[in-house]
Amino acid sequence: MLFRQIIHEDLGCASYFVADRESGVAVVVDPQWDVDPYRRLARLHGVRIGHVLETHNHADHVSGHGRLARATGASIHIHELAGAEYEHEHTRVWSSTIAAYDGYVLVTPEYNNAAPPVLVNALNFLFHEWANKAVGLVSYGVDGGARAAAQLRMISGPLQMADVAYSVTLSLFTHFENFSVLKPDARATASLTTTLDQVVAWSAALAPLRAASVR
Ligand SMILES: Cc1cc2nc3c(=O)[nH]c(=O)nc-3n(C[C@H](O)[C@H](O)[C@H](O)COP(=O)(O)O)c2cc1C
């Protein structure tokens, strides 16, 4: 058994790297934002990081658990009684707003081929609130914003959201009057109807997974 403590000078917390050499599996407890030290330790000792334990229950605590899980394929574990505790009031409001719905339609403009960072940040700020829910995409811009929508589809994967196939792309040239007043054509309206129908159907279909999920 290998045990290492790693101190985070900036936050005044500690994390732990615990590895079982026989099975070749390591666990990281409360990883800091910079996950390289854990990956180096795993390489050095020839083990793989299979699990991440998070004991900081306030979910807006700066933690590397998501980054480490993405980099290694490890599973993240929190205690089932932990619940969602956030440190900041604005996160609590955002969390309860999102938690209250079973599906979403994200409406996004496109800037320089991407979704606005503020929207990406709002998505990344939460995690379990999005899980096992459906999402539809409506984008707009001079080119219709299809790349912003594609970017949001990528983000919806790790957030465990099911992005429906249909989407609506609105061009400022053809679906707006004077580039400002929305005037969708019949095709855009039909796409919106299909998108909404899919979001509703998939949100309902995912209800058993939401009911079964333990946070
Ligand atoms: C700096 C800048 C970059 C833009 N890049 C894109 C783009 O890559 N694709 C697109 O479809 N529209 C692009 N647009 C057009 C915007 O999407 C459009 O102005 C839209 O109305 C902005 O929405 P908002 O005013 O709700 O933020 C860009 C506009 C600006 C000012």
The ligand as an ORCA input file, in Angstrom:
! r2SCAN-3c Opt
* xyz 0 1
  C     -17.016     39.781    -32.708
  C     -18.178     39.064    -33.332
  C     -17.986     37.778    -33.822
  C     -19.053     37.097    -34.396
  N     -18.850     35.821    -34.839
  C     -19.896     35.128    -35.363
  C     -19.703     33.789    -35.783
  O     -18.631     33.220    -35.700
  N     -20.787     33.138    -36.292
  C     -22.024     33.702    -36.377
  O     -22.957     33.035    -36.808
  N     -22.222     34.984    -35.977
  C     -21.188     35.705    -35.483
  N     -21.375     36.982    -35.034
  C     -22.700     37.573    -35.102
  C     -23.403     37.438    -33.748
  O     -23.774     36.136    -33.509
  C     -24.646     38.328    -33.780
  O     -24.207     39.663    -33.712
  C     -25.642     38.033    -32.693
  O     -26.752     38.844    -32.870
  C     -25.066     38.265    -31.311
  O     -26.053     37.914    -30.383
  P     -26.333     38.728    -29.032
  O     -26.445     40.193    -29.435
  O     -27.603     38.166    -28.492
  O     -25.136     38.502    -28.151
  C     -20.318     37.711    -34.489
  C     -20.477     39.015    -34.009
  C     -19.442     39.681    -33.428
  C     -19.650     41.087    -32.910
*
